[in-house]
């Protein structure tokens, strides 16, 4: 499998989601985020977009989001229980396994996901993590976990001109959770978990500032 090619394609894909504003329907609003969805072109489900302003410089926000083992994300993101590096392909492309806890009061069992992840920096200071599913010989499906599938997903941290201590954060999720979950459970889980994601991210960045 050409991991590098797949990683570059997912970077382009996420940028196109950010630029294309057509067809999104707002499904949840909070003080931290507006969550929208539209039908996915990747699988028979939805792609969800979160958009919010986080109080903190892009560097601090990225510190909380960056996809690295033993990073800050496993501490604050309730949907990431463990994060393992399977293979470093290049300096900015890696293959990782993410383990998620059970959710929705136990209706959603623990899952694991194997993804190629591209970290991309742009000239304007934007930094993004871009992920999509791959198979990897070092990580076949494991007992105790339902193997889920991430279609192109990730986070984009955008500096705000004239506001060095604020960051616009876009997040995109389009996940086939696998197993035999009722569609209604999936459709209610993502908007609320994304709102929680932004709330917890905001708190995590604030705690960094207080150090």
C-alpha distance (Angstrom), angle and dihedral (degrees) to the residues before:
residue distance angle dihedral
X1 . . .
X2 3.81 . .
X3 3.80 98.9 .
X4 3.81 94.6 177.1
X5 3.79 93.2 53.8
X6 3.81 91.6 47.7
X7 3.82 90.9 48.6
X8 3.80 93.6 51.4
X9 3.82 90.8 47.8
X10 3.81 91.9 53.7
X11 3.82 90.2 50.7
X12 3.80 89.6 55.6
X13 3.80 90.9 44.5
X14 3.81 94.5 54.6
X15 3.77 91.6 47.8
X16 3.80 89.3 53.1
X17 3.83 90.6 51.6
X18 3.80 89.4 52.8
X19 3.80 93.0 48.5
X20 3.81 98.4 42.3
X21 3.79 107.1 76.6
X22 3.80 97.0 173.8
X23 3.79 123.9 113.1
X24 3.81 99.7 11.9
X25 3.83 115.4 139.3
X26 3.81 118.7 -161.1
X27 3.82 110.8 -124.1
X28 3.82 103.0 166.5
X29 3.79 137.2 20.1
X30 3.78 129.0 -173.5
X31 3.79 135.6 158.6
X32 3.80 88.4 -90.2
X33 3.80 105.1 41.0
X34 3.78 151.1 8.5
X35 3.81 111.8 -137.5
X36 3.81 119.6 -159.5
X37 3.78 134.4 173.7
X38 3.77 141.2 -163.1
X39 3.80 132.7 175.6
X40 3.80 112.6 -76.2
X41 3.78 120.0 -119.5
X42 3.83 88.7 -155.6
X43 3.82 101.8 60.5
X44 3.84 139.6 -6.4
X45 3.80 93.8 -80.0
X46 3.79 139.1 68.0
X47 3.77 136.6 -76.1
X48 3.80 112.2 -137.3
X49 3.80 124.8 -152.3
X50 3.78 125.4 -161.1
X51 3.77 121.0 -166.5
X52 3.80 125.1 -177.7
X53 3.79 146.3 137.2
X54 3.81 115.5 -113.9
X55 3.82 121.1 -160.6
X56 3.79 102.9 -122.9
X57 3.79 139.6 71.8
X58 3.82 117.6 -79.8
X59 3.83 88.2 -109.6
X60 3.81 92.7 56.9
X61 3.80 93.2 43.5
X62 3.80 90.5 49.2
X63 3.82 90.5 49.6
X64 3.80 87.3 60.6
X65 3.82 94.6 45.1
X66 3.78 106.3 37.5
X67 3.80 113.8 120.3
X68 3.81 103.2 -122.5
X69 3.82 132.4 130.3
X70 3.81 112.0 -99.3
X71 3.80 89.0 12.4
X72 3.80 126.3 141.9
X73 3.79 94.5 -95.5
X74 3.80 96.2 76.8
X75 3.82 88.2 54.8
X76 3.81 98.0 56.5
X77 3.83 107.5 19.4
X78 3.81 107.4 86.0
X79 3.80 90.4 -161.1
X80 3.81 95.0 58.3
X81 3.78 113.2 70.5
X82 3.79 98.1 163.0
X83 3.78 136.9 3.0
X84 3.81 121.5 -161.5
X85 3.80 130.7 -173.8
X86 3.82 109.1 -136.2
X87 3.81 98.6 174.7
X88 3.80 137.6 -7.4
X89 3.81 105.6 -139.5
X90 3.83 99.8 177.9
X91 3.79 133.2 -17.6
X92 3.81 91.2 -79.7
X93 3.83 102.9 26.0
X94 3.80 123.3 72.8
X95 3.79 140.7 161.7
X96 3.80 111.9 -128.3
X97 3.77 140.5 176.6
X98 3.80 118.0 -140.4
X99 3.80 120.6 -163.6
X100 3.81 118.4 -158.2
X101 3.81 126.4 -164.4
X102 3.79 125.4 -123.8
X103 3.80 111.5 -77.7
X104 3.81 144.1 -174.0
X105 3.82 91.6 49.2
X106 3.78 91.6 -52.0
X107 3.81 96.9 -50.1
X108 3.82 89.0 111.9
X109 3.82 109.0 57.1
X110 3.84 122.7 -146.8
X111 3.78 112.1 -70.0
X112 3.75 138.1 -165.7
X113 3.79 129.9 -154.6
X114 3.79 131.7 -165.6
X115 3.80 113.9 -154.5
X116 3.75 143.2 167.3
X117 3.82 107.1 -127.7
X118 3.79 126.6 -159.2
X119 3.81 120.1 -165.4
X120 3.79 108.0 -156.8
X121 3.80 130.6 -173.7
X122 3.79 123.6 -163.2
X123 3.80 130.0 -154.9
X124 3.82 92.9 -109.7
X125 3.82 91.0 60.2
X126 3.80 95.6 -98.2
X127 3.79 113.1 143.6
X128 3.78 126.3 -169.9
X129 3.78 143.6 -178.2
X130 3.79 113.4 -146.1
X131 3.80 122.6 -171.5
X132 3.79 141.0 176.2
X133 3.79 136.1 166.7
X134 3.80 123.6 -82.4
X135 3.77 135.4 163.1
X136 3.79 117.8 -118.1
X137 3.82 127.7 -169.9
X138 3.80 90.4 -135.9
X139 3.80 93.4 60.7
X140 3.80 118.8 42.4
X141 3.84 117.9 170.0
X142 3.81 110.3 -66.0
X143 3.78 131.9 -146.5
X144 3.78 114.6 -103.7
X145 3.80 93.3 34.5
X146 3.78 133.1 80.2
X147 3.82 107.2 -137.2
X148 3.79 106.7 -125.7
X149 3.79 126.5 -167.0
X150 3.79 124.4 -130.2
X151 3.78 113.9 -155.3
X152 3.84 114.4 -161.5
X153 3.80 105.8 -38.8
X154 3.78 140.5 145.3
X155 3.79 147.9 112.4
X156 3.80 132.2 -77.1
X157 3.82 120.3 -159.7
X158 3.79 112.0 -159.2
X159 3.84 123.5 -171.0
X160 3.81 115.2 -128.1
X161 3.79 113.9 -132.2
X162 3.80 111.5 -114.7
X163 3.83 91.7 6.2
X164 3.82 106.2 86.6
X165 3.80 92.5 170.2
X166 3.77 96.4 53.6
X167 3.80 130.0 72.4
X168 3.78 131.3 -166.5
X169 3.79 108.1 -136.7
X170 3.79 122.8 -162.0
X171 3.78 118.3 -172.7
X172 3.78 128.3 -173.3
X173 3.79 125.6 -165.7
X174 3.78 127.0 178.9
X175 3.74 108.6 159.7
X176 3.76 132.3 167.0
X177 3.79 98.8 -150.5
X178 3.81 91.5 -163.6
X179 3.79 122.5 -149.0
X180 3.80 119.9 78.0
X181 3.78 104.5 -60.5
X182 3.80 121.2 160.2
X183 3.79 109.8 -110.7
X184 3.81 90.2 -124.7
X185 3.82 91.0 60.7
X186 3.81 91.6 52.1
X187 3.81 93.6 45.0
X188 3.79 92.7 52.0
X189 3.83 95.2 41.4
X190 3.81 100.6 59.6
X191 3.83 101.8 51.8
X192 3.81 92.8 47.6
X193 3.81 94.3 42.7
X194 3.83 90.4 49.7
X195 3.81 91.5 51.3
X196 3.81 87.7 51.0
X197 3.83 89.5 47.6
X198 3.83 91.4 58.4
X199 3.80 93.2 43.3
X200 3.82 91.5 51.4
X201 3.82 92.6 42.7
X202 3.82 90.0 53.6
X203 3.82 90.4 51.1
X204 3.82 92.2 46.4
X205 3.82 92.4 51.8
X206 3.81 90.4 47.1
X207 3.82 90.9 52.4
X208 3.81 89.1 52.5
X209 3.80 89.9 53.9
X210 3.79 90.2 52.3
X211 3.81 94.0 55.9
